[in-house]
Amino acid sequence: MKIGRVEDEELWAAIGEPSRRQLLDVLISLGEATPSAIALELPLTRQAVTKHLAVLDRVGLVDSQRVGREVRYTVRTDRLNEAALAMVRVATQWDKRLLDIKSAAEATHRKRSKKS
């Protein structure tokens, strides 16, 4: 799955929420879990965990599988890796932009210093 602009925005919104990041951490450590099991590890209700899992599912970060009456969730490591790479790309772009701003500001400062 290629991460594009719209998908990036949905991904950032999904993982930008601290509770969802905590939920992902718990799910990674457990490997597979139900919303009830995840809720035991977090200061969230089962209903809140279920809502957060729905968001993570929508952006492809978790998979669900029905086992009897339970729904068990796992982290999609392939999608998490794609997300990490997308974040690295964005960070690299921002680093370049900030370096360009710094260079422009330094050039302006040097020009003003020469005039003084």
N, C-alpha and C positions, 0 to 999 in steps of 0.2 A: 504494500500500500504506500503510495507516494504521498508525502505530506505537502499539501499546497497551502495557499494563503488562507482560504476559508477553514481548512482543516487545522492549520496552525492556530488560528484564533480560537477555535473550539477547544483545541488541546490546551492552550494557555489558560483559557477560562476554567477548564476542568481541573488542571493541576495547580492552578493559581490559588485555589482555596486550601488553606492549611489543613482542614479536617480531612480533605481527600488525600493530601500527601501523607498524612498520618495513617489513614486507612490503607493506602498502598504499602506503606512500610510494614504494617501489621500483616497484611495479606502475603507479602513477600516472605516474612518470617514464618508464617504458618504454612505456606505452600498452597493450601486449599482450605476454604472455610465457608461457613454459612454466615449470613448477616448476624445471627444471634451470637455466634462465636466471636465475630469481629467486634461486636458491641461490648462484649465482656472485657475487651482490651482497651477500649476507648471511652472517653466521657461523652458518648453519644448513645441515643436510643437505637433499638433495632430498626425502627422506622426511618430514622435519620440515616443510618448506615445503608439501608436499602435505597433511599433516594440518591445518596452519593454514589453507590454502586451503579445505579442506572445511568448517571452522567458519565462515569468512567467506562461503562459498557458502550455507550453511544459513541465515544471517541476511540473505541477499540482497545482500551488499556486493560480490560478484564474480559474473561470469558465466563459464561455460566453454564452449568450442567445440572439438570434435574436428576436427583437420586432419590427415588421414592417420593416422599412429600417434601423433601428439602431441596433447596437450590444451593449448590456449592459454586463458589467463585475461585478463579485462579487469575494471576496476573499474566497477561500476554507479554512475555519477555521480548518477543520480536518487535512488537509495537512500542514497548518501553524503550528498546534500543533505538528505534526510529525516532522516537520523541527526544531522546538524549542527543542524537545526532542533529536533529533540527534545532535544539537549543544551542548546541555548539556553533552551528552555522549562524544563528542570530547573534550570539555573543561575539563571534569573529567579525561580523558586519558592524556591530556597535563599537568594538575595539578600533576598527579602521576609521569609523566616523569620528570617534573621540580623538584619535591621533591626528586626523585631518583638521579638526577644530583647534587642537593644541598647536599644530604647525602654523595655522593661519593666525592665531593669537600671538604667537612668538614673532612671526614675521611683521605683524602690525606693531608690536612693541619695539622691535629693532628699528623700523622705519621712524617711529616717533622719537626714539632715543637719539638717532642720528640728526634729526631736525633740531634738537634742543641744544 
